[in-house]
Amino acid sequence: APFLVTSILSANDSSIDGEMNVCPNRTNGVLSIDLNLYNAQRISYEIIDVTGRVVDGRDMGMLSAGNSRINTDLSAYEAGIYLVSITSGNSRTVTRVILTK
C-alpha cells in the first residue's frame, strides 16, 4: 500500500533503537545499510522509488544487538533518488539515497 513520507531523516537521525548509516550515498550499485542496534530487534527494509513503488526489500528477521550490515544491489534500477525505509516494530526510519549510472 502506498504511504506518504512526511519527513526524511538524516543518516544520524533514527527512530530504531540504535544507529543507522546508509553508504555510499551516491551509489552506482551496491548499497550498504549499517546498523548498530542497542537491543535485539526485528528489522526489515524497503527501497522505494520516487513514484512510491517498492523496488527492493526484505524482512531480515531478528537481528542481535551490535553491528549488522545489510547489502543490496541497486544497479538494475534507473538512476535517481530512492528512499531507504528501515522498520523495527512500530518504528520506521526513512533516509534518501541517490543512485547514479
Contact map, one row per residue, 1 for C-alpha under 8 A:
11100000000000000000000000000000000000000000000000000000000000000000000000000000000000000000000000000
11110000000000000000000000000000000000000000000000011000000000000000000000000000000000000000000000000
11111000000000000000000000000000000000000000000000010000000000000000000000000000000000000000000000000
01111100000000000000000000000000000000000000000000000000000000000000000000000000000000000000000000000
00111111000000000000000000000000000000000000000000000000000000000000000000000000000000000000000000000
00011111000000000000000000000000000000000000000000000000000000000000000000000000000000000000000000000
00001111100000000000000000000000000000000000000000000000000000000000000000000000000000000000000000000
00001111110000000000000000000000000000000000000000000000000000000000000000000000000000000000011100000
00000011111111000000000000000000000000000000000000000000000000000000000000000000000000000000111000000
00000001111110000000000000000000000000000000000000000000000000000000000000000000000000000000001100000
00000000111111000001110000000000000000000000000000000000000000000000000000000000000000000000001000000
00000000111111000011100000000000000000000000000000000000000000000000000000000000000000000000000000000
00000000111111100011000000000000000000000000000000000000000000000000000000000000000000000000000000000
00000000101111111111000000000000000000000000000000000000000000000000000000000000000000000000100000000
00000000000011111000000000000000000000000000000000000000000000000000000000000000000000000011100000000
00000000000001111110000000000000000010000000000000000000000000000000000000000000000000110011100000000
00000000000001111110000000000000000011100000000000000000000000000000000000000000000000000000000000000
00000000000001011111000000000000001111100000000000000000000000000000000000000000000000000000000000000
00000000000111011111100000000000001110000000000000000000000000000000000000000000000000000000000000000
00000000001111000111110000000000111100000000000000000000000000000000000000000000000000000000000000000
00000000001100000011111000000000111000000000000000000000000000000000000000000000000000000000000000000
00000000001000000001111110000011110000000000000000000000000000000000000000000000000000000000000010000
00000000000000000000111111100011110000000000000000000000000000000000000000000000000000000000000000000
00000000000000000000011111100011000000000000000000000000000000000000000000000000000000000000000000000
00000000000000000000011111100010000000000000000000000000000000000000000000000000000000000000000011100
00000000000000000000001111110000000000000000000000000000000000000000000000000000000000000000000011110
00000000000000000000001111111110000000000000000000000000000000000000000000000000000000000000000011110
00000000000000000000000001111100000000000000000000000000000000000000000001100000000000000000000000111
00000000000000000000000000111110000000000000000000000000000000000000000011110000000000000000000000100
00000000000000000000000000111111000000000000000000000000000000000000001111100000000000000000000000000
00000000000000000000011110101111100000000000000000000000000000000000001111000000000000000000000000000
00000000000000000000011100000111110000000000000000000000000000000000111100000000000000000000000000000
00000000000000000001111000000011111000000000000000000000000000000000111000000000000000000000000000000
00000000000000000001111000000001111100000000000000000000000000000011110000000000000000000000000000000
00000000000000000111100000000000111110000000000000000000000000000111100000000000000000000000000000000
00000000000000000111000000000000011111000000000000000000000000001111000000000000000000000000000000000
00000000000000011110000000000000001111111000000000000000000000011111000000000000000000000000000000000
00000000000000001100000000000000000111110000000000000000000000001100000000000000000000000000000000000
00000000000000001100000000000000000011111000000000000000000000011100000000000000000000000000000000000
00000000000000000000000000000000000011111100000000000000000001111000000000000000000000000000000000000
00000000000000000000000000000000000010111110000000000000000001111000000000000000000000011000000000000
00000000000000000000000000000000000000011111000000000000000111100000000000000000000000011000000000000
00000000000000000000000000000000000000001111100000000000001111100000000000000000000001111000000000000
00000000000000000000000000000000000000000111110000000000111110000000000000000000000001110000000000000
00000000000000000000000000000000000000000011111000000000111100000000000000000000000111100000000000000
00000000000000000000000000000000000000000001111100000111110000000000000000000000001111000000000000000
00000000000000000000000000000000000000000000111110000111100000000000000000000000011110000000000000000
00000000000000000000000000000000000000000000011111111111000000000000000000000000011110000000000000000
00000000000000000000000000000000000000000000001111111110000000000000000000000000111000000000000000000
00000000000000000000000000000000000000000000000111111000000000000000000000000000111000000000000000000
00000000000000000000000000000000000000000000000111111000000000000000000000000000000000000000000000000
01100000000000000000000000000000000000000000000111111100000000000000000000000000000000000000000000000
01000000000000000000000000000000000000000000000111111110000000000000000000000000000000000000000000000
00000000000000000000000000000000000000000000011110011111100000000000000000000000000000000000000000000
00000000000000000000000000000000000000000000011110001111100000000000000000000000000000000000000000000
00000000000000000000000000000000000000000000011100000111110000000000000000000000000000000000000000000
00000000000000000000000000000000000000000001111000000111111000000000000000000000000000000000000000000
00000000000000000000000000000000000000000001110000000001111100000000000000000000000000000000000000000
00000000000000000000000000000000000000000011100000000000111110000000000000000000000000000000000000000
00000000000000000000000000000000000000000111100000000000011111100000000000000000000000000000000000000
00000000000000000000000000000000000000000111000000000000001111100000000000000000000000000000000000000
00000000000000000000000000000000000000011110000000000000000111110000000000000000000000000000000000000
00000000000000000000000000000000000000011110000000000000000111111001000000000000000000000000000000000
00000000000000000000000000000000000010111000000000000000000001111100000000000000000000000000000000000
00000000000000000000000000000000000111111000000000000000000000111110000000000000000000000000000000000
00000000000000000000000000000000001111100000000000000000000000011111000000000000000000000000000000000
00000000000000000000000000000000011110000000000000000000000000001111100000000000000000000000000000000
00000000000000000000000000000000011110000000000000000000000000100111110000000000000000000000000000000
00000000000000000000000000000001111000000000000000000000000000000011111000000000000000000000000000000
00000000000000000000000000000001110000000000000000000000000000000001111100000000000000000000000000000
00000000000000000000000000000111100000000000000000000000000000000000111110000000000000000000000000000
00000000000000000000000000000111000000000000000000000000000000000000011111000000000000000000000000000
00000000000000000000000000001110000000000000000000000000000000000000001111110000000000000000000000000
00000000000000000000000000011110000000000000000000000000000000000000000111111000000000000000000000100
00000000000000000000000000011100000000000000000000000000000000000000000011111100000000000000000000001
00000000000000000000000000001000000000000000000000000000000000000000000011111100000000000000000000000
00000000000000000000000000000000000000000000000000000000000000000000000001111110000000000000000000000
00000000000000000000000000000000000000000000000000000000000000000000000000111111000000000000000000101
00000000000000000000000000000000000000000000000000000000000000000000000000001111100000000000000001111
00000000000000000000000000000000000000000000000000000000000000000000000000000111110000000000000001110
00000000000000000000000000000000000000000000000011000000000000000000000000000011111000000000000111100
00000000000000000000000000000000000000000000001111000000000000000000000000000001111100000000000111100
00000000000000000000000000000000000000000000011111000000000000000000000000000000111110000000011110000
00000000000000000000000000000000000000000000111100000000000000000000000000000000011111000000011110000
00000000000000000000000000000000000000000000111100000000000000000000000000000000001111100001111000000
00000000000000000000000000000000000000000011110000000000000000000000000000000000000111110001110000000
00000000000000010000000000000000000000000011100000000000000000000000000000000000000011111111100000000
00000000000000010000000000000000000000001111000000000000000000000000000000000000000001111111000000000
00000000000000000000000000000000000000001110000000000000000000000000000000000000000000111110000000000
00000000000000000000000000000000000000000000000000000000000000000000000000000000000000111111000000000
00000000000000110000000000000000000000000000000000000000000000000000000000000000000000111111100000000
00000000000000110000000000000000000000000000000000000000000000000000000000000000000011110111110000000
00000000100001110000000000000000000000000000000000000000000000000000000000000000000011100011111000000
00000001100000000000000000000000000000000000000000000000000000000000000000000000001111000001111100000
00000001111000000000000000000000000000000000000000000000000000000000000000000000001110000000111110000
00000001010000000000000000000000000000000000000000000000000000000000000000000000111100000000011111000
00000000000000000000010011100000000000000000000000000000000000000000000000000000111100000000001111100
00000000000000000000000011100000000000000000000000000000000000000000000000000011110000000000000111110
00000000000000000000000011111000000000000000000000000000000000000000000001000111110000000000000011111
00000000000000000000000001110000000000000000000000000000000000000000000000000011000000000000000001111
00000000000000000000000000010000000000000000000000000000000000000000000000100110000000000000000000111
